[in-house]
Amino acid sequence: MTSGSILYFVGKLYLRLRYRNRQQVERELAVKYDNKYSNAGMVLLFDLLMALAVVAVVGLIAVALYIATA
């Protein structure tokens, strides 16, 4: 299983769960993701990684402040 097929599966699953109507899925796929489920999967993966990065940065700041005030 290649990374492209994994992104395809994740993108298809994401769009089907988010927009349960098939016509809405096709419209969003055409408008936002250039008719490629792998693009939808890549955007979802990037959003998840950015959320994790924000949580990590906030955690590091909290630890630094805790150590500085201890």
C-alpha positions, 0 to 999 in steps of 0.5 A: 500500500503506497502513501498515495493510496492511503491518502486516497482512502483517508480523503474519501473516508473524510469526505463521505463522513463529512458530507453524507450526500454524494452530490455534496461530496462530488461538489466539494471534491471538484471545488476544493480538492481538484477532483482528487481524494488524495488531495483531501487526505493530504489537507486533512493530514496537514491540518492534524499535524498543525493541530498537534504542533500547536498543542506541542508548542503550548505545552512547551511554553507551559513547561517553560513557565512552570520551571521559570516560576518554580 
